[in-house]
Each structure stands twice: as structure tokens, then as C-alpha cells.
Amino acid sequence: MNFETSKNLSGIGAILLLAGVFITPVASIFGSGAIELVGLILLLIGVRGLADYYRDGSIFNNALYGSITAVVGAVVTAAVAVIGFLATATDFLYKVFPGWNGDWRSLQGMTPSTANITLSDVAPFIAIILAVVVIAFVFALLTALFYRKSLLSLKAKTSVGLFGTASLLLLVGGALSIVFIGYILMWIAALLAAIAFFQMRQPMQEPQAPPMST
């Protein structure tokens, strides 16, 4: 794969990943996930080509580790949220609907009662939310660290300063991902990285020195 193809695939892949964030509220989860998956695959293929071109395996390896961490983090976070909610929702519903027989379909015709709800009834949901936030923070920070290393390697090889800016913003966003603004900063960092890919220029090949005469 040549240099131009690699950089274009990397840039397009990054853009598709960003587009998935906007599509999520207005499209199905499966549709958005498919776009993000295609973007991730194109990004990794392109970065692999760049790593081969510059003969620096850390460019691809760190991007791969970051991608795996992000995917695993998303799955683990979603699993904890769903399992935790389902484990506590049933007991809570018995409190809200004292006459409930356990049949979810019967809830539609019942009137909720919050008179007996106490803080201890709500505490499990708060604990689940905190656990999800912490797990997401840990995986987001690890993802940011891996991608930062890849971007810094690209900056050193290409002299495109925007890679360095993106890597710094990504690190700050990962550190602040315990709150929502951190994910906004990480999104902006990904946007800057996409722009940086398209700013890359293939270096001029140095002329080969003539053979020494004896």
C-alpha cells in the first residue's frame, strides 16, 4: 500500500468514527455501530500502511492496542450497566408497584406509588451509575494513552505539528473523562488527528549516492 492511500484511509477512517457520534442520536444503534466499525477498520489499515512506510511498528501497535481497549471498554461498560440495572430493577419495581405479580406486561395498567421509596432503595442505582462512570473513565484513559503514543510517533516521522496537538488534547480528554467534557475534548482531538492525516506530505526521496570508485 502506497503512502497516499495509507494517509487517505487513515483520515477517512477517523472521519467515519467521528460521524458515528453524530449519527447515534438520530439512527439505530446498529447503524451507527456499523459506521464506526468501518471507520475503525479503515483507520487501522491506513495506520498499518503508514507504520510500514516509516518502518516504525509502534505507530500501528499503539493504535491497535488503543482500538482494542476502546472496544473492550465499551462492551464491559455496557454489560455492567445492563446487568446491574436488571439486577436491581425488579426489587425496585416491587416497591413502586406493591401489588405487582412479577409480570412485566401487567405494569402498563398499574399506578405507581412512591410513598414507601427511601434512599436505600435508590442507592443501588446510584452505585451502578458510579461504577459505570469509573469503568468508562479507566478504559477511556487507557485508550487515550495508547493513541497518544501512536500520534506522537507520527508527529516525529511526519513533522505535522497537529498530531502533537491532537495527542495532548486526547490525553487531557482522557484524564477528564470522569466528566462529560472529557469526551468532548477527545472528540475534538480525533477531529484534529483526522485533519493531520490529510496534511501529511510524502517526503522527497533522497538521491542515492553514486558508487565509490576504486
matplotlib code that plots the C-alpha trace (Angstrom):
import matplotlib.pyplot as plt

x = [0.0, 1.5, 1.8, -1.2, -3.6, -2.5, -2.9, -6.3, -7.6, -6.5, -8.2, -11.4, -11.5, -11.1, -13.9, -16.3, -15.6, -16.5, -19.6, -20.8, -21.0, -23.4, -25.5, -26.2, -29.0, -30.9, -30.2, -30.3, -27.5, -26.7, -26.4, -24.1, -22.1, -21.6, -20.3, -17.9, -16.7, -15.9, -14.2, -12.1, -11.1, -10.1, -8.1, -6.2, -5.5, -4.2, -2.1, -0.6, 0.4, 2.0, 3.8, 5.3, 6.2, 8.1, 9.4, 8.1, 5.9, 4.9, 2.7, 0.4, 0.8, -0.2, -3.2, -4.2, -3.9, -5.9, -8.7, -8.9, -9.0, -11.8, -13.9, -13.4, -14.2, -17.5, -18.6, -17.6, -19.3, -22.5, -22.6, -22.1, -24.8, -27.4, -26.7, -26.6, -29.8, -31.7, -30.4, -31.8, -34.8, -37.0, -36.8, -37.3, -40.4, -41.9, -41.6, -43.1, -45.9, -46.8, -49.4, -47.1, -47.0, -43.7, -45.3, -43.7, -46.7, -49.0, -47.1, -48.9, -52.2, -50.8, -50.4, -47.0, -46.7, -43.6, -44.7, -42.5, -39.4, -36.3, -32.7, -31.7, -34.0, -32.3, -28.8, -28.2, -28.9, -26.5, -23.9, -24.4, -24.1, -20.8, -19.4, -20.2, -18.6, -15.4, -15.1, -15.6, -13.0, -10.4, -10.8, -11.0, -7.8, -6.0, -7.3, -6.1, -2.6, -2.2, -3.4, -1.3, 1.9, 0.8, 0.2, 3.5, 5.3, 3.5, 4.4, 8.1, 8.1, 6.0, 6.7, 3.0, 2.5, -1.2, -0.5, 1.2, -1.8, -4.2, -2.2, -2.1, -5.8, -6.5, -4.5, -6.3, -9.7, -8.9, -7.9, -11.1, -13.4, -14.7, -17.0, -18.7, -16.3, -13.5, -15.3, -15.8, -12.1, -11.3, -13.7, -12.0, -8.6, -9.9, -11.0, -7.6, -5.9, -8.2, -7.1, -3.5, -3.7, -4.7, -2.0, 0.7, 3.0, 5.2, 8.8, 11.1, 13.3, 16.9, 19.0, 21.2, 25.0, 27.0, 29.2, 32.7, 35.3, 38.3]
y = [0.0, 3.4, 6.5, 8.4, 5.5, 4.9, 8.5, 8.9, 5.6, 6.9, 10.2, 8.8, 6.2, 8.9, 10.9, 7.9, 7.3, 10.9, 10.7, 7.8, 10.1, 12.4, 9.6, 7.8, 10.1, 10.0, 6.5, 3.0, 1.8, -0.9, 1.6, 3.9, 1.0, -0.3, 3.1, 3.3, -0.2, 0.5, 3.7, 1.8, -0.8, 1.8, 3.7, 0.7, -0.4, 3.1, 3.4, 0.0, 1.2, 4.3, 2.2, 0.1, 3.2, 4.8, 1.4, 2.2, -0.6, 1.5, 3.6, 0.7, -1.3, 1.5, 2.4, -1.3, -1.5, 1.7, 0.4, -3.0, -1.1, 1.1, -1.8, -3.9, -0.8, -0.2, -3.8, -4.0, -0.7, -1.7, -5.1, -3.7, -1.1, -3.6, -6.4, -4.0, -2.3, -5.6, -7.0, -4.0, -3.0, -5.9, -5.2, -1.5, -2.2, -4.3, -1.2, 1.2, -1.2, -3.0, -5.2, -6.3, -10.0, -10.0, -10.0, -7.1, -6.8, -6.1, -2.9, -1.0, -0.9, -0.3, 3.0, 3.7, 4.6, 6.4, 6.8, 4.0, 4.8, 5.6, 6.5, 2.9, 1.8, 4.3, 3.7, 0.6, 2.6, 5.3, 2.7, 1.3, 4.7, 5.4, 2.0, 2.6, 6.1, 4.8, 1.8, 4.1, 6.5, 3.8, 2.5, 6.0, 7.0, 3.8, 4.3, 7.9, 6.8, 4.3, 6.6, 9.4, 7.3, 6.5, 10.2, 11.3, 8.7, 10.1, 13.7, 12.7, 11.0, 13.5, 16.8, 17.6, 19.6, 18.9, 15.3, 16.7, 19.0, 16.1, 13.8, 16.4, 17.2, 13.4, 12.9, 15.8, 14.5, 11.0, 12.4, 14.4, 11.6, 11.2, 14.1, 14.6, 17.4, 14.9, 13.0, 16.3, 17.0, 13.5, 14.0, 17.3, 15.5, 12.9, 15.6, 17.3, 13.9, 13.4, 16.8, 16.0, 12.8, 14.8, 17.3, 14.7, 15.0, 12.3, 13.2, 13.6, 10.6, 11.3, 10.7, 7.6, 8.3, 7.1, 4.1, 4.9, 4.3, 2.2]
z = [0.0, -1.0, 1.1, -0.3, 0.1, 3.6, 4.7, 3.0, 4.5, 8.0, 7.5, 6.1, 8.9, 11.6, 10.0, 9.9, 13.6, 14.3, 12.2, 14.2, 17.3, 15.5, 13.9, 17.2, 18.4, 15.1, 13.9, 15.2, 17.4, 14.9, 12.0, 14.0, 15.2, 11.6, 10.5, 13.5, 12.9, 9.2, 10.3, 12.8, 10.3, 7.7, 10.3, 11.3, 7.7, 6.9, 10.1, 9.3, 5.9, 7.4, 10.0, 7.2, 5.2, 8.1, 9.4, 12.8, 14.3, 17.3, 15.1, 14.3, 17.5, 19.8, 17.6, 17.6, 21.4, 21.8, 19.5, 21.4, 24.7, 23.4, 22.1, 25.2, 27.4, 25.5, 25.9, 29.6, 30.4, 28.6, 30.2, 33.7, 33.1, 31.7, 34.2, 37.2, 36.2, 35.6, 38.9, 40.9, 38.8, 39.9, 43.6, 43.0, 40.9, 43.7, 45.9, 43.4, 42.5, 45.7, 44.0, 41.1, 40.4, 38.5, 35.1, 33.2, 30.9, 33.8, 34.7, 32.0, 33.9, 37.3, 39.2, 40.8, 44.4, 45.7, 49.3, 50.5, 48.5, 50.6, 49.8, 50.4, 47.5, 45.2, 46.4, 44.2, 41.1, 42.2, 42.8, 39.3, 37.7, 39.7, 38.7, 35.0, 35.1, 36.8, 34.4, 31.4, 32.8, 33.2, 29.7, 28.1, 29.8, 28.7, 25.1, 25.1, 26.4, 23.6, 20.8, 22.2, 21.7, 18.1, 17.3, 18.8, 16.7, 13.6, 14.6, 14.9, 11.5, 9.6, 11.3, 11.2, 14.4, 14.5, 15.6, 18.7, 19.5, 19.0, 21.2, 24.0, 23.8, 23.7, 26.9, 28.7, 27.5, 28.8, 32.2, 32.3, 31.0, 34.5, 33.5, 30.1, 28.9, 28.7, 25.9, 24.1, 24.2, 23.0, 20.1, 19.2, 19.4, 17.0, 14.6, 14.7, 14.1, 11.0, 9.7, 10.4, 8.3, 5.3, 5.9, 5.6, 2.6, 1.3, 1.9, -1.1, -1.7, -1.1, -4.2, -3.9, -3.7, -6.7, -6.0, -4.9, -7.5, -6.5]

ax = plt.figure().add_subplot(projection="3d")
ax.plot(x, y, z, "-o")
ax.set_aspect("equal")
plt.show()
